[in-house]
Amino acid sequence: MNNHILVIDDEEVFLRSVKRVLRNCGYQNITLEKNPEKAVDLIANDAIVDVAIIDVTMPVMDGITVLDNIKSISPETECIMVTAVNEANVAVKCLKKGAFDYLVKPVTQEDLELCLRNAMERKRFMEILHLNKSPHIPKLNNQSAFKPIVTRSSKMMKILKEAEIHAKSNVPILITGESGTGKELLATAIHQVSPRKKSTFTPINMAALTPNLFDAEFFGYTKGAFTGAEKDRTGYLEHTNNGTLFLDEIGILPIELQGKLLRVLQSGEYIKIGSNKPQQTDIRLIASTNEDLEKLIQKNKFRKDLFYRLNGAWLHLPPLKERKEDISILTQAFIREFLNKTNDYRLDDAVIAQLAHYDFPGNIRELRSIIQATVNLAHGGTITVSHLPEKFRKIKSSSSQKRPSQWGELLTLAEAEKQLILKTYEYTSGNKSQTAKILDVAINTVRKKLVSYGVK
């Protein structure tokens, strides 16, 4: 795992022991530090530390002081305190100072692994909570992995950042959204920034998987297991061991097969056809669907227990009609793709204007097909509205419609002000005082504006 863990203790033997335990648990990014002052300086110099394991009793600087300093510099770092003396008052003091947990030496691998896993989960939860509350557009730490997902939408950027946060854990992820919104691209990006990135990523189209082939494809079979089984076959579970299994359109999986999948997810165990020997698999599961699984559950077409197992984290990709600011940047990306990545082309602004007035029921996949046909008709010259399919040439812009440009949707100053105030008001859950504070205006100004917008 690529989470950064900092271990602070003045005893060399304990440091080596903890490092060995952490390696056994799969953690690779480990920093050991005997000097607590240097450890604090490391974080003060912008080192990103996910979890700090801190000895309470040290001669140069005691652990509670180290805890205080780390929490003041990096509140998001989870701290686990370790001591040889089991004293309730010390434990309470550490927890009040912001420690996640308190362990007593000798620390077993089981206790440390459980404590670390819980600390990582809490850190993930707090990062998501902060992300959802923040009015700022987040920045990705692994931009190259998400590069195929072209967007300037603030809504999409928050979704990508949440995906990046979830990727560091082993939690199953459910991606929902209409067809053509980029669910497989997102699943691929999650795998590429996860601790499993060096292992196999296996995408499976569930629509192409017939019920009578499920066991053979997922579990594999041995030679002679049935007529035609002339040699051993490796199934998806064995092939993807230690990697990521992506189940595309999970909603269409017949309910009689859902129980088989659930058992594997719960136990990590399966048996090949023709064998009696159970085998173990360690996979990270990502599933996607354009179906409403909760409605399928109500119709007894999808198992509730499987839904909860898949839905460790839920990412919903919005349709293109809800992120029209991306039409321009996507169009230009597709043009470059179909012109062999050259930037030597001209695009009439009216093309984006016409595209922006269409809702794209086929989403990004539909836009890509349209641009491919348009580029072919333009023959490398200036791309104009005349090269678009007929249904776009018939769209007439009116002065009352929003004015799109190469930067997306243009608004009047009054329209932009209205959107900013209403979005901030929604973000504060209807708190006028907080809205005024965020916008740096008088509360009376906020009240008057809301009244003018019909908000009581």
VOPAGU-2260 file (C-alpha; in pm, 1 decimal, decimal comma):
REM VOPAGU-2260
SITE   aa  ch    i         X         Y         Z
SITE  MET   A    0       0,0       0,0       0,0
SITE  ASN   A    1     126,4     350,6     -77,8
SITE  ASN   A    2      -4,8     522,7     237,7
SITE  HIS   A    3     280,5     705,3     411,5
SITE  ILE   A    4     333,6     586,3     769,6
SITE  LEU   A    5     574,8     764,0    1004,5
SITE  VAL   A    6     697,4     568,9    1310,0
SITE  ILE   A    7     851,9     774,0    1592,6
SITE  ASP   A    8    1030,8     594,8    1878,4
SITE  ASP   A    9    1370,0     630,2    2044,7
SITE  GLU   A   10    1417,5     249,3    2057,4
SITE  GLU   A   11    1583,1     107,2    1744,8
SITE  VAL   A   12    1457,2    -245,3    1818,3
SITE  PHE   A   13    1094,1    -127,8    1830,6
SITE  LEU   A   14    1132,8      68,4    1505,5
SITE  ARG   A   15    1268,1    -236,5    1321,8
SITE  SER   A   16     997,5    -456,5    1470,9
SITE  VAL   A   17     716,3    -221,5    1364,1
SITE  LYS   A   18     862,6    -187,5    1014,6
SITE  ARG   A   19     867,3    -566,0     976,5
SITE  VAL   A   20     502,4    -588,7    1090,2
SITE  LEU   A   21     398,1    -309,7     853,7
SITE  ARG   A   22     573,4    -481,8     562,3
SITE  ASN   A   23     387,9    -802,3     644,7
SITE  CYS   A   24      60,2    -605,3     634,9
SITE  GLY   A   25     141,3    -476,0     285,5
SITE  TYR   A   26     254,2    -121,3     370,3
SITE  GLN   A   27     557,3      -5,3     171,4
SITE  ASN   A   28     594,1     368,9     228,5
SITE  ILE   A   29     735,9     369,4     582,8
SITE  THR   A   30     958,1     629,0     749,1
SITE  LEU   A   31    1135,6     549,5    1077,9
SITE  GLU   A   32    1255,4     831,2    1303,9
SITE  LYS   A   33    1433,0     807,0    1642,2
SITE  ASN   A   34    1445,3    1184,8    1690,2
SITE  PRO   A   35    1094,1    1326,1    1751,7
SITE  GLU   A   36    1205,6    1680,5    1665,8
SITE  LYS   A   37    1319,8    1566,6    1320,4
SITE  ALA   A   38     988,2    1386,9    1275,2
SITE  VAL   A   39     796,2    1708,0    1345,9
SITE  ASP   A   40    1026,5    1901,1    1109,2
SITE  LEU   A   41     956,8    1642,5     838,2
SITE  ILE   A   42     583,9    1718,9     850,8
SITE  ALA   A   43     648,5    2092,7     887,8
SITE  ASN   A   44     839,9    2074,2     557,0
SITE  ASP   A   45     524,5    1955,9     376,3
SITE  ALA   A   46     580,5    1579,6     390,2
SITE  ILE   A   47     238,7    1413,1     352,6
SITE  VAL   A   48     196,4    1160,7     633,8
SITE  ASP   A   49    -122,7     955,8     650,6
SITE  VAL   A   50     -61,2     793,6     988,6
SITE  ALA   A   51     198,1     863,4    1259,0
SITE  ILE   A   52     276,6     593,5    1517,6
SITE  ILE   A   53     418,5     774,8    1820,5
SITE  ASP   A   54     582,2     641,1    2136,3
SITE  VAL   A   55     448,3     825,8    2441,5
SITE  THR   A   56     771,2     813,6    2646,4
SITE  MET   A   57    1079,0     962,9    2476,3
SITE  PRO   A   58    1368,8    1158,1    2635,9
SITE  VAL   A   59    1410,5    1449,0    2392,3
SITE  MET   A   60    1042,7    1530,1    2339,8
SITE  ASP   A   61     758,1    1330,7    2493,5
SITE  GLY   A   62     497,8    1173,4    2266,8
SITE  ILE   A   63     209,3    1397,3    2375,5
SITE  THR   A   64     411,7    1706,2    2275,8
SITE  VAL   A   65     490,3    1539,7    1942,1
SITE  LEU   A   66     118,8    1467,3    1899,6
SITE  ASP   A   67      35,8    1831,3    1975,0
SITE  ASN   A   68     288,2    1957,4    1719,6
SITE  ILE   A   69     181,8    1715,4    1443,9
SITE  LYS   A   70    -188,4    1792,5    1488,8
SITE  SER   A   71    -122,6    2168,1    1478,2
SITE  ILE   A   72      79,7    2135,5    1154,2
SITE  SER   A   73    -116,1    1855,4     984,3
SITE  PRO   A   74    -461,7    1797,1    1140,1
SITE  GLU   A   75    -543,1    1538,3     872,2
SITE  THR   A   76    -261,5    1306,8     990,5
SITE  GLU   A   77    -403,9    1029,9    1208,4
SITE  CYS   A   78    -191,4     956,2    1516,1
SITE  ILE   A   79    -165,2     623,8    1699,8
SITE  MET   A   80       1,5     644,1    2039,9
SITE  VAL   A   81     209,2     353,5    2176,2
SITE  THR   A   82     333,1     308,1    2533,2
SITE  ALA   A   83     478,9      41,2    2759,4
SITE  VAL   A   84     264,6     159,4    3051,2
SITE  ASN   A   85    -111,0     103,8    3044,7
SITE  GLU   A   86    -233,6     413,0    3229,2
SITE  ALA   A   87    -590,2     529,3    3176,2
SITE  ASN   A   88    -513,2     896,4    3243,7
SITE  VAL   A   89    -241,2     899,6    2975,1
SITE  ALA   A   90    -472,1     732,0    2723,7
SITE  VAL   A   91    -748,9     983,9    2792,7
SITE  LYS   A   92    -504,2    1273,5    2758,2
SITE  CYS   A   93    -382,2    1142,0    2421,7
SITE  LEU   A   94    -735,4    1099,4    2288,6
SITE  LYS   A   95    -832,4    1449,7    2403,2
SITE  LYS   A   96    -529,5    1584,4    2216,1
SITE  GLY   A   97    -658,9    1427,9    1893,5
SITE  ALA   A   98    -497,9    1081,4    1886,7
SITE  PHE   A   99    -691,9     820,4    1691,4
SITE  ASP   A  100    -607,1     531,2    1923,8
SITE  TYR   A  101    -378,1     414,8    2203,4
SITE  LEU   A  102    -189,5      82,0    2199,5
SITE  VAL   A  103       8,9     -85,1    2477,8
SITE  LYS   A  104     342,6    -260,8    2415,1
SITE  PRO   A  105     406,1    -532,6    2317,9
SITE  VAL   A  106     187,2    -455,8    2015,6
SITE  THR   A  107      69,6    -759,5    1819,9
SITE  GLN   A  108      54,6    -756,2    1439,6
SITE  GLU   A  109    -320,4    -819,8    1458,3
SITE  ASP   A  110    -383,5    -519,0    1685,4
SITE  LEU   A  111    -161,1    -286,9    1484,1
SITE  GLU   A  112    -307,6    -396,4    1150,4
SITE  LEU   A  113    -665,8    -345,4    1274,4
SITE  CYS   A  114    -581,7      -7,4    1426,5
SITE  LEU   A  115    -409,7     108,5    1107,0
SITE  ARG   A  116    -698,2      -8,4     887,2
SITE  ASN   A  117    -947,4     179,9    1104,5
SITE  ALA   A  118    -727,7     490,8    1105,0
SITE  MET   A  119    -705,0     483,2     725,2
SITE  GLU   A  120   -1084,1     448,0     699,9
SITE  ARG   A  121   -1136,5     745,1     930,7
SITE  LYS   A  122    -889,0     950,4     729,2
SITE  ARG   A  123   -1071,6     858,9     407,0
SITE  PHE   A  124   -1406,1     955,0     561,7
SITE  MET   A  125   -1272,7    1290,9     683,0
SITE  GLU   A  126   -1116,6    1369,2     343,6
SITE  ILE   A  127   -1449,3    1300,9     168,6
SITE  LEU   A  128   -1633,4    1513,5     425,9
SITE  HIS   A  129   -1392,2    1803,2     374,1
SITE  LEU   A  130   -1413,6    1765,0      -4,4
SITE  ASN   A  131   -1794,1    1784,8      -3,7
SITE  LYS   A  132   -1796,1    2091,6     221,6
SITE  SER   A  133   -1525,5    2284,7      39,2
SITE  PRO   A  134   -1639,2    2546,3    -216,8
SITE  HIS   A  135   -1303,3    2518,7    -395,8
SITE  ILE   A  136   -1224,6    2306,8    -701,6
SITE  PRO   A  137    -989,8    2030,1    -580,9
SITE  LYS   A  138    -657,2    1940,3    -739,0
SITE  LEU   A  139    -564,4    1583,0    -825,2
SITE  ASN   A  140    -238,9    1438,1    -695,8
SITE  ASN   A  141    -224,0    1187,7    -984,6
SITE  GLN   A  142    -327,1    1396,5   -1283,9
SITE  SER   A  143    -172,5    1164,4   -1543,0
SITE  ALA   A  144    -396,4     871,9   -1441,0
SITE  PHE   A  145    -710,6    1085,7   -1479,7
SITE  LYS   A  146    -592,9    1257,7   -1800,6
SITE  PRO   A  147    -820,9    1048,7   -2029,7
SITE  ILE   A  148   -1121,6    1194,1   -1842,3
SITE  VAL   A  149   -1148,2    1537,1   -2007,5
SITE  THR   A  150   -1334,2    1791,4   -1793,0
SITE  ARG   A  151   -1333,1    2144,5   -1656,5
SITE  SER   A  152   -1657,5    2090,3   -1460,4
SITE  SER   A  153   -1620,6    2161,7   -1087,8
SITE  LYS   A  154   -1878,6    1888,9   -1020,2
SITE  MET   A  155   -1673,1    1635,2   -1214,0
SITE  MET   A  156   -1346,9    1744,0   -1050,4
SITE  LYS   A  157   -1495,3    1673,2    -706,7
SITE  ILE   A  158   -1602,2    1327,8    -825,6
SITE  LEU   A  159   -1252,3    1256,9    -960,5
SITE  LYS   A  160   -1093,9    1374,5    -635,1
SITE  GLU   A  161   -1328,3    1151,8    -434,2
SITE  ALA   A  162   -1233,2     861,7    -662,4
SITE  GLU   A  163    -864,5     934,4    -599,2
SITE  ILE   A  164    -924,1     928,7    -222,9
SITE  HIS   A  165   -1115,0     598,7    -237,5
SITE  ALA   A  166    -847,6     446,9    -461,8
SITE  LYS   A  167    -595,3     445,2    -175,5
SITE  SER   A  168    -817,0     206,7      23,2
SITE  ASN   A  169    -939,5    -141,8     -59,0
SITE  VAL   A  170   -1307,9     -48,9     -36,8
SITE  PRO   A  171   -1535,9    -180,7    -317,7
SITE  ILE   A  172   -1659,3      98,4    -545,6
SITE  LEU   A  173   -1991,2     126,2    -727,7
SITE  ILE   A  174   -1993,0     366,3   -1025,7
SITE  THR   A  175   -2334,5     468,7   -1157,6
SITE  GLY   A  176   -2436,2     685,6   -1449,1
SITE  GLU   A  177   -2599,7     678,3   -1788,6
SITE  SER   A  178   -2438,6     492,6   -2078,4
SITE  GLY   A  179   -2156,7     690,2   -2235,2
SITE  THR   A  180   -2058,2     892,5   -1926,4
SITE  GLY   A  181   -1714,3     729,2   -1887,0
SITE  LYS   A  182   -1760,9     468,6   -1613,5
SITE  GLU   A  183   -1488,2     235,0   -1743,5
SITE  LEU   A  184   -1244,6     526,0   -1784,2
SITE  LEU   A  185   -1301,3     615,9   -1419,7
SITE  ALA   A  186   -1257,1     254,0   -1306,2
SITE  THR   A  187    -927,9     233,3   -1498,1
SITE  ALA   A  188    -803,0     556,8   -1340,7
SITE  ILE   A  189    -891,5     431,5    -990,5
SITE  HIS   A  190    -688,1     115,8   -1052,4
SITE  GLN   A  191    -391,1     317,1   -1181,2
SITE  VAL   A  192    -368,3     527,4    -863,1
SITE  SER   A  193    -437,5     239,1    -624,1
SITE  PRO   A  194    -182,9      23,6    -438,7
SITE  ARG   A  195    -273,5    -253,9    -688,7
SITE  LYS   A  196    -165,4     -55,7    -995,7
SITE  LYS   A  197     120,4    -296,6   -1077,6
SITE  SER   A  198    -120,7    -591,6   -1082,5
SITE  THR   A  199    -388,9    -688,0   -1333,9
SITE  PHE   A  200    -692,8    -476,4   -1422,0
SITE  THR   A  201    -963,8    -702,5   -1565,8
SITE  PRO   A  202   -1273,5    -537,6   -1718,5
SITE  ILE   A  203   -1568,8    -772,6   -1769,7
SITE  ASN   A  204   -1875,5    -683,7   -1975,1
SITE  MET   A  205   -2152,5    -857,1   -1781,4
SITE  ALA   A  206   -2388,8    -815,5   -2078,3
SITE  ALA   A  207   -2170,1   -1052,6   -2279,5
SITE  LEU   A  208   -2157,6   -1316,8   -2005,5
SITE  THR   A  209   -2419,5   -1590,4   -2042,0
SITE  PRO   A  210   -2539,6   -1776,9   -1727,5
SITE  ASN   A  211   -2405,7   -2113,4   -1845,9
SITE  LEU   A  212   -2056,5   -1963,4   -1886,8
SITE  PHE   A  213   -2041,3   -1782,2   -1550,6
SITE  ASP   A  214   -1865,9   -2056,1   -1350,2
SITE  ALA   A  215   -1616,8   -2133,9   -1627,0
SITE  GLU   A  216   -1529,0   -1768,5   -1686,9
SITE  PHE   A  217   -1506,0   -1661,9   -1322,1
SITE  PHE   A  218   -1377,1   -1974,3   -1149,7
SITE  GLY   A  219   -1198,4   -2151,2   -1435,4
SITE  TYR   A  220   -1186,2   -2528,3   -1480,4
SITE  THR   A  221    -949,4   -2823,0   -1480,5
SITE  LYS   A  222    -862,2   -3049,6   -1770,7
SITE  GLY   A  223   -1134,1   -3311,9   -1821,4
SITE  ALA   A  224   -1390,5   -3130,7   -1605,0
SITE  PHE   A  225   -1643,7   -3161,7   -1886,6
SITE  THR   A  226   -1658,0   -3254,3   -2253,7
SITE  GLY   A  227   -1432,0   -3018,9   -2444,0
SITE  ALA   A  228   -1218,9   -2919,6   -2141,8
SITE  GLU   A  229    -892,8   -3029,1   -2302,9
SITE  LYS   A  230    -669,4   -2825,7   -2071,1
SITE  ASP   A  231    -684,2   -2623,0   -1749,1
SITE  ARG   A  232    -839,4   -2278,3   -1782,7
SITE  THR   A  233    -761,0   -1980,6   -1559,8
SITE  GLY   A  234   -1073,9   -1791,1   -1452,7
SITE  TYR   A  235   -1111,2   -1418,3   -1394,3
SITE  LEU   A  236   -1063,3   -1455,9   -1016,8
SITE  GLU   A  237    -728,8   -1633,2   -1049,8
SITE  HIS   A  238    -612,0   -1411,5   -1335,5
SITE  THR   A  239    -691,0   -1093,2   -1139,6
SITE  ASN   A  240    -547,9   -1206,5    -804,5
SITE  ASN   A  241    -396,6    -902,3    -622,8
SITE  GLY   A  242    -543,2    -676,7    -892,0
SITE  THR   A  243    -872,0    -501,2    -973,9
SITE  LEU   A  244   -1181,1    -671,2   -1114,9
SITE  PHE   A  245   -1417,6    -433,6   -1296,4
SITE  LEU   A  246   -1772,1    -565,0   -1348,2
SITE  ASP   A  247   -1936,0    -342,4   -1608,7
SITE  GLU   A  248   -2319,0    -327,2   -1603,5
SITE  ILE   A  249   -2355,2    -539,4   -1289,4
SITE  GLY   A  250   -2730,1    -467,6   -1287,7
SITE  ILE   A  251   -2800,3    -722,6   -1561,0
SITE  LEU   A  252   -2638,7   -1014,6   -1376,0
SITE  PRO   A  253   -2915,9   -1276,7   -1326,4
SITE  ILE   A  254   -3020,9   -1301,6    -962,5
SITE  GLU   A  255   -2940,1   -1674,5    -949,9
SITE  LEU   A  256   -2573,6   -1587,8   -1020,0
SITE  GLN   A  257   -2556,8   -1297,7    -777,4
SITE  GLY   A  258   -2534,0   -1537,7    -481,2
SITE  LYS   A  259   -2225,0   -1702,3    -629,6
SITE  LEU   A  260   -2055,5   -1366,5    -673,3
SITE  LEU   A  261   -2152,0   -1260,3    -320,9
SITE  ARG   A  262   -1996,1   -1572,8    -166,1
SITE  VAL   A  263   -1665,8   -1500,3    -338,5
SITE  LEU   A  264   -1669,5   -1137,7    -222,1
SITE  GLN   A  265   -1742,6   -1241,0     136,3
SITE  SER   A  266   -1490,7   -1523,4     167,8
SITE  GLY   A  267   -1239,4   -1461,5    -110,4
SITE  GLU   A  268   -1272,8   -1833,5    -183,2
SITE  TYR   A  269   -1383,8   -2025,5    -491,8
SITE  ILE   A  270   -1353,4   -2373,1    -644,5
SITE  LYS   A  271   -1262,5   -2445,7   -1006,2
SITE  ILE   A  272   -1497,7   -2663,5   -1206,6
SITE  GLY   A  273   -1369,1   -3021,2   -1184,5
SITE  SER   A  274   -1176,0   -2960,5    -862,6
SITE  ASN   A  275   -1255,0   -3008,2    -492,1
SITE  LYS   A  276    -976,2   -2781,2    -373,4
SITE  PRO   A  277   -1080,2   -2430,3    -260,0
SITE  GLN   A  278    -864,0   -2146,0    -386,8
SITE  GLN   A  279    -818,7   -1797,1    -244,5
SITE  THR   A  280    -829,5   -1472,7    -437,8
SITE  ASP   A  281    -747,2   -1120,2    -324,7
SITE  ILE   A  282    -916,8    -869,1    -554,6
SITE  ARG   A  283   -1030,2    -508,4    -543,0
SITE  LEU   A  284   -1382,0    -491,5    -688,4
SITE  ILE   A  285   -1522,3    -202,4    -891,2
SITE  ALA   A  286   -1871,2    -238,9   -1039,5
SITE  SER   A  287   -2070,0      -9,1   -1265,9
SITE  THR   A  288   -2428,1      17,2   -1382,7
SITE  ASN   A  289   -2667,4     247,1   -1565,5
SITE  GLU   A  290   -2955,9      80,9   -1381,7
SITE  ASP   A  291   -3117,7     196,9   -1058,1
SITE  LEU   A  292   -3014,1     -94,8    -835,4
SITE  GLU   A  293   -3241,9      13,1    -551,0
SITE  LYS   A  294   -3542,4     -14,8    -784,0
SITE  LEU   A  295   -3419,9    -355,8    -900,4
SITE  ILE   A  296   -3401,8    -462,4    -534,9
SITE  GLN   A  297   -3765,2    -360,6    -486,7
SITE  LYS   A  298   -3857,6    -575,5    -789,0
SITE  ASN   A  299   -3656,9    -870,4    -647,1
SITE  LYS   A  300   -3418,0    -854,2    -943,6
SITE  PHE   A  301   -3109,4    -762,2    -742,8
SITE  ARG   A  302   -2991,7    -888,8    -404,9
SITE  LYS   A  303   -2985,6    -632,0    -127,4
SITE  ASP   A  304   -2687,1    -798,3      42,8
SITE  LEU   A  305   -2487,4    -787,8    -281,7
SITE  PHE   A  306   -2575,7    -420,1    -327,8
SITE  TYR   A  307   -2439,7    -335,6      17,9
SITE  ARG   A  308   -2128,7    -540,6     -50,1
SITE  LEU   A  309   -2061,8    -356,9    -378,4
SITE  ASN   A  310   -2147,8     -13,7    -242,5
SITE  GLY   A  311   -1849,9      51,0     -17,2
SITE  ALA   A  312   -1813,0     383,8    -199,1
SITE  TRP   A  313   -2061,8     526,8    -449,7
SITE  LEU   A  314   -1955,1     751,1    -736,9
SITE  HIS   A  315   -2222,5     889,5    -969,8
SITE  LEU   A  316   -2114,6    1033,1   -1305,8
SITE  PRO   A  317   -2348,8    1310,6   -1426,7
SITE  PRO   A  318   -2482,3    1306,8   -1785,8
SITE  LEU   A  319   -2328,5    1546,8   -2036,7
SITE  LYS   A  320   -2638,7    1769,7   -2027,0
SITE  GLU   A  321   -2551,1    1849,2   -1663,3
SITE  ARG   A  322   -2192,1    1944,0   -1747,1
SITE  LYS   A  323   -2228,9    2141,5   -2069,9
SITE  GLU   A  324   -1921,9    2346,4   -1985,7
SITE  ASP   A  325   -1729,2    2035,1   -2093,9
SITE  ILE   A  326   -1873,0    2026,6   -2447,6
SITE  SER   A  327   -1613,2    2268,1   -2583,0
SITE  ILE   A  328   -1309,0    2099,3   -2429,7
SITE  LEU   A  329   -1434,8    1750,7   -2521,7
SITE  THR   A  330   -1507,0    1859,8   -2880,0
SITE  GLN   A  331   -1156,7    1996,7   -2924,0
SITE  ALA   A  332   -1002,9    1684,2   -2767,2
SITE  PHE   A  333   -1195,5    1461,6   -3010,8
SITE  ILE   A  334   -1099,2    1680,6   -3307,7
SITE  ARG   A  335    -731,4    1643,8   -3218,2
SITE  GLU   A  336    -779,3    1268,7   -3179,9
SITE  PHE   A  337    -935,1    1230,1   -3525,0
SITE  LEU   A  338    -682,2    1466,0   -3684,0
SITE  ASN   A  339    -398,6    1252,9   -3542,1
SITE  LYS   A  340    -339,5    1481,1   -3241,6
SITE  THR   A  341    -251,4    1786,5   -3451,5
SITE  ASN   A  342    -346,2    2131,4   -3325,3
SITE  ASP   A  343    -350,4    2268,2   -3680,2
SITE  TYR   A  344    -725,8    2312,9   -3729,4
SITE  ARG   A  345    -987,7    2585,9   -3712,5
SITE  LEU   A  346   -1316,8    2548,3   -3529,2
SITE  ASP   A  347   -1600,7    2791,1   -3587,9
SITE  ASP   A  348   -1744,0    2911,8   -3252,6
SITE  ALA   A  349   -2092,5    2850,9   -3394,0
SITE  VAL   A  350   -2023,0    2475,8   -3384,4
SITE  ILE   A  351   -1993,1    2481,2   -3005,3
SITE  ALA   A  352   -2300,9    2703,5   -2987,4
SITE  GLN   A  353   -2510,0    2449,0   -3176,8
SITE  LEU   A  354   -2375,1    2153,7   -2979,1
SITE  ALA   A  355   -2449,9    2327,8   -2649,7
SITE  HIS   A  356   -2823,0    2344,9   -2732,6
SITE  TYR   A  357   -2847,4    1963,8   -2753,6
SITE  ASP   A  358   -2892,8    1730,8   -2453,7
SITE  PHE   A  359   -2687,9    1434,0   -2584,1
SITE  PRO   A  360   -2891,1    1131,7   -2466,4
SITE  GLY   A  361   -2589,9     917,4   -2565,6
SITE  ASN   A  362   -2362,0    1142,5   -2357,3
SITE  ILE   A  363   -1986,8    1163,5   -2430,8
SITE  ARG   A  364   -1992,9     854,7   -2652,2
SITE  GLU   A  365   -2252,7    1023,0   -2875,0
SITE  LEU   A  366   -2054,9    1349,7   -2888,2
SITE  ARG   A  367   -1742,3    1156,7   -2990,9
SITE  SER   A  368   -1925,0     984,1   -3279,6
SITE  ILE   A  369   -2068,2    1317,5   -3397,7
SITE  ILE   A  370   -1726,8    1485,3   -3395,2
SITE  GLN   A  371   -1570,5    1192,8   -3582,2
SITE  ALA   A  372   -1827,8    1228,4   -3862,5
SITE  THR   A  373   -1788,3    1608,2   -3861,5
SITE  VAL   A  374   -1408,1    1590,7   -3893,8
SITE  ASN   A  375   -1442,9    1347,9   -4183,3
SITE  LEU   A  376   -1672,9    1588,8   -4368,1
SITE  ALA   A  377   -1446,5    1888,9   -4303,9
SITE  HIS   A  378   -1149,6    1717,1   -4476,5
SITE  GLY   A  379    -900,6    1896,4   -4252,5
SITE  GLY   A  380   -1031,7    2247,9   -4326,5
SITE  THR   A  381   -1224,5    2485,8   -4102,7
SITE  ILE   A  382   -1491,1    2293,7   -3909,2
SITE  THR   A  383   -1825,1    2474,8   -3938,7
SITE  VAL   A  384   -2191,4    2412,9   -3857,4
SITE  SER   A  385   -2242,5    2290,7   -4214,5
SITE  HIS   A  386   -2032,3    1983,9   -4127,8
SITE  LEU   A  387   -2255,1    1885,9   -3834,1
SITE  PRO   A  388   -2536,9    1630,2   -3877,0
SITE  GLU   A  389   -2863,3    1774,9   -4005,1
SITE  LYS   A  390   -3036,5    1774,2   -3665,3
SITE  PHE   A  391   -2777,4    2023,4   -3536,6
SITE  ARG   A  392   -2802,6    2248,6   -3840,2
SITE  LYS   A  393   -3174,7    2284,5   -3769,7
SITE  ILE   A  394   -3116,7    2410,0   -3414,1
SITE  LYS   A  395   -3175,7    2785,0   -3400,2
SITE  SER   A  396   -3015,8    2995,7   -3129,3
SITE  SER   A  397   -3235,2    3259,2   -2966,1
SITE  SER   A  398   -3130,1    3568,2   -2774,6
SITE  SER   A  399   -3296,3    3424,8   -2464,0
SITE  GLN   A  400   -3070,2    3117,5   -2466,1
SITE  LYS   A  401   -2745,1    3105,2   -2275,6
SITE  ARG   A  402   -2451,2    3214,2   -2488,2
SITE  PRO   A  403   -2194,9    2933,5   -2524,0
SITE  SER   A  404   -1838,7    2994,2   -2629,8
SITE  GLN   A  405   -1510,3    2810,9   -2637,8
SITE  TRP   A  406   -1501,3    2854,2   -2256,4
SITE  GLY   A  407   -1843,6    2697,1   -2203,6
SITE  GLU   A  408   -2164,6    2875,1   -2110,2
SITE  LEU   A  409   -2139,7    3256,7   -2088,6
SITE  LEU   A  410   -2367,5    3443,0   -1847,6
SITE  THR   A  411   -2457,1    3805,0   -1789,0
SITE  LEU   A  412   -2313,2    3959,6   -1472,4
SITE  ALA   A  413   -2656,2    3944,4   -1307,8
SITE  GLU   A  414   -2700,9    3577,8   -1400,8
SITE  ALA   A  415   -2353,7    3489,9   -1270,7
SITE  GLU   A  416   -2420,1    3676,5    -945,2
SITE  LYS   A  417   -2751,6    3496,3    -899,7
SITE  GLN   A  418   -2594,2    3154,1    -954,5
SITE  LEU   A  419   -2309,0    3229,3    -712,5
SITE  ILE   A  420   -2543,0    3348,6    -437,2
SITE  LEU   A  421   -2787,7    3059,5    -476,6
SITE  LYS   A  422   -2513,2    2794,8    -489,2
SITE  THR   A  423   -2345,7    2940,1    -178,9
SITE  TYR   A  424   -2683,4    2957,2      -1,9
SITE  GLU   A  425   -2743,0    2590,9     -88,6
SITE  TYR   A  426   -2391,2    2498,3      26,9
SITE  THR   A  427   -2456,5    2655,5     370,3
SITE  SER   A  428   -2788,3    2466,5     396,3
SITE  GLY   A  429   -2986,2    2790,3     389,1
SITE  ASN   A  430   -2778,8    2984,9     643,9
SITE  LYS   A  431   -2788,7    3352,8     537,3
SITE  SER   A  432   -2520,7    3458,3     785,9
SITE  GLN   A  433   -2270,7    3198,2     660,6
SITE  THR   A  434   -2360,4    3280,8     299,2
SITE  ALA   A  435   -2281,6    3648,8     360,9
SITE  LYS   A  436   -1953,3    3556,5     533,2
SITE  ILE   A  437   -1836,4    3333,7     246,8
SITE  LEU   A  438   -1931,7    3593,8     -16,3
SITE  ASP   A  439   -1782,6    3876,3     194,8
SITE  VAL   A  440   -2095,7    4093,8     171,8
SITE  ALA   A  441   -2343,7    4235,1     423,0
SITE  ILE   A  442   -2615,5    3996,4     539,7
SITE  ASN   A  443   -2881,3    4249,4     434,0
SITE  THR   A  444   -2747,0    4227,8      78,6
SITE  VAL   A  445   -2791,8    3850,3      84,7
SITE  ARG   A  446   -3145,9    3883,2     223,6
SITE  LYS   A  447   -3250,2    4135,7     -45,5
SITE  LYS   A  448   -3100,3    3928,7    -325,9
SITE  LEU   A  449   -3270,8    3608,6    -208,2
SITE  VAL   A  450   -3605,7    3786,1    -189,5
SITE  SER   A  451   -3557,6    3913,2    -545,3
SITE  TYR   A  452   -3488,4    3554,3    -655,7
SITE  GLY   A  453   -3810,7    3436,6    -490,1
SITE  VAL   A  454   -3636,3    3264,6    -198,8
SITE  LYS   A  455   -3812,6    3326,4     132,1
